[in-house]
């Protein structure tokens, strides 16, 4: 089984352990409060991985991802594993396959950048895959919230010109 198939077919059970299921579907969250809590938790993880530490005298920020990549072998596995957890949680939050694939691509590029010694480590501090992934998830959640809210109907109340007058004039007031 490939890494991508494991990544996209794994779902978290209610006990928090990982369970494999061939027809994995994203379970909707119980409430808006649970959605907000999950989003806040994922934002914190992404920020910790990519931009938690400000480098004095510069505008550059680094995170645990760049520092973990300095540890040979295990550091890359840990940092990319946490990044994969963000993708699994995005799936649980109902992100569509297109968003999940883009998130996986961001994480893959981050992993490839980190392979190159020294130059890759510096580039890894600049390429923030987890922040990019949270931007994708944030956009998806905003679209979902707008869809749940329904269409906005603009209703004019009070005296005003009749709609027939506007049509007759051919101009909008």
C-alpha positions in Angstrom: 0.0 0.0 0.0 1.4 3.4 -1.0 2.0 6.3 1.4 -0.8 8.3 -0.4 -3.3 5.5 -0.1 -2.5 5.1 3.6 -2.7 8.8 4.2 -6.1 9.2 2.5 -7.8 6.0 3.8 -6.8 6.3 7.4 -9.4 7.8 9.7 -9.2 8.5 13.4 -11.6 6.5 15.5 -13.4 8.0 18.4 -10.7 6.8 20.7 -8.0 8.7 18.8 -6.3 5.5 17.5 -5.7 5.0 13.8 -7.9 2.5 12.0 -7.9 1.5 8.3 -11.1 1.4 6.3 -11.4 1.0 2.6 -14.4 3.3 2.2 -13.3 6.0 4.6 -15.6 9.0 4.6 -15.2 12.1 6.5 -17.5 12.3 9.5 -19.0 15.7 10.1 -18.2 17.4 13.4 -20.9 17.5 16.0 -21.0 21.3 16.5 -19.5 24.6 15.5 -17.7 24.7 18.8 -16.0 21.4 18.0 -15.0 22.8 14.6 -13.6 26.0 16.1 -11.6 23.9 18.7 -10.2 21.6 16.0 -9.2 24.6 13.8 -7.5 26.4 16.7 -5.6 23.2 17.6 -4.4 22.7 14.0 -3.5 26.4 13.6 -1.3 26.1 16.8 0.4 23.0 15.4 1.1 24.6 12.0 2.4 27.8 13.6 4.7 25.8 16.0 6.1 23.8 13.1 6.6 26.7 10.7 6.9 30.1 12.4 7.0 29.9 16.2 10.5 31.5 16.7 11.5 34.9 15.5 15.1 35.4 14.6 16.3 38.6 16.3 17.3 41.4 13.9 15.4 39.9 11.0 11.8 39.5 9.8 12.4 35.7 9.4 10.6 33.2 11.6 11.4 29.5 11.9 9.7 26.7 13.6 10.2 23.2 14.9 10.1 21.8 11.3 13.3 23.6 10.4 14.9 22.6 13.6 13.8 19.0 13.5 15.2 18.7 9.9 18.7 19.3 11.4 18.4 16.0 13.3 19.5 13.3 10.8 16.8 10.7 9.9 14.4 10.9 12.8 13.8 14.7 12.6 12.5 14.6 9.1 10.2 11.6 9.9 8.8 13.4 13.0 8.2 16.8 11.3 6.6 15.3 8.2 4.6 12.9 10.4 3.1 15.8 12.2 2.5 17.5 8.9 0.7 14.3 7.7 -1.5 14.5 10.9 -2.6 18.0 9.8 -3.8 16.4 6.5 -5.6 13.6 8.3 -7.4 16.1 10.4 -8.3 18.2 7.3 -9.9 15.0 6.0 -11.8 14.5 9.2 -13.0 18.1 8.9 -14.4 17.3 5.5 -11.8 18.8 3.1 -12.4 17.6 -0.5 -9.9 15.4 -2.3 -8.6 18.3 -4.3 -7.6 20.2 -1.1 -6.1 17.1 0.5 -4.0 16.4 -2.6 -2.7 20.0 -2.6 -1.9 19.7 1.0 0.0 16.4 0.4 1.9 18.1 -2.5 3.0 20.9 -0.2 4.2 18.4 2.4 6.0 16.4 -0.4 7.8 19.5 -1.7 8.8 20.4 1.9 10.2 16.9 2.3 12.1 17.1 -1.0 13.6 20.5 -0.1 14.8 19.2 3.2 16.7 16.3 1.6 19.4 18.7 0.3 22.0 19.2 3.1 22.5 22.8 4.3 20.8 24.6 1.3 17.7 22.5 1.8 17.7 23.2 5.5 17.8 27.0 4.8 15.1 26.7 2.1 13.0 24.6 4.5 12.9 27.6 6.9 11.4 29.7 4.1 9.0 27.2 2.5 6.3 26.8 5.1 4.2 23.8 4.0 2.2 23.6 7.2 1.2 27.3 7.0 0.3 26.8 3.4 -1.8 23.8 4.3 -3.6 25.7 7.0 -4.4 28.4 4.4 -5.9 25.8 2.2 -8.0 24.3 5.1 -9.0 27.8 6.3 -10.3 28.6 2.8 -12.2 25.4 2.6 -13.8 25.9 6.0 -14.8 29.4 5.1 -16.5 28.2 1.9 -18.3 25.5 3.9 -19.5 28.0 6.5 -20.7 30.3 3.7 -22.6 27.4 2.1 -24.2 26.4 5.4 -25.3 30.0 6.0 -27.2 29.9 2.7 -27.7 32.7 0.1 -27.9 36.3 1.2 -31.1 38.0 0.1 -31.0 41.7 0.0 -34.5 43.2 0.8 -35.3 46.8 0.6 -37.7 48.1 3.3 -39.5 51.4 3.3 -40.7 53.9 0.8 -38.8 54.2 -2.4 -39.2 54.2 -6.1 -41.3 51.4 -7.5 -39.4 48.8 -9.4 -41.4 49.6 -12.6 -40.1 53.2 -12.5 -36.5 51.8 -12.4 -37.2 49.5 -15.3 -38.8 52.3 -17.3 -35.9 54.7 -16.7 -33.4 52.0 -17.7 -31.1 53.0 -14.9 -30.6 51.8 -11.3 -30.8 54.3 -8.5 
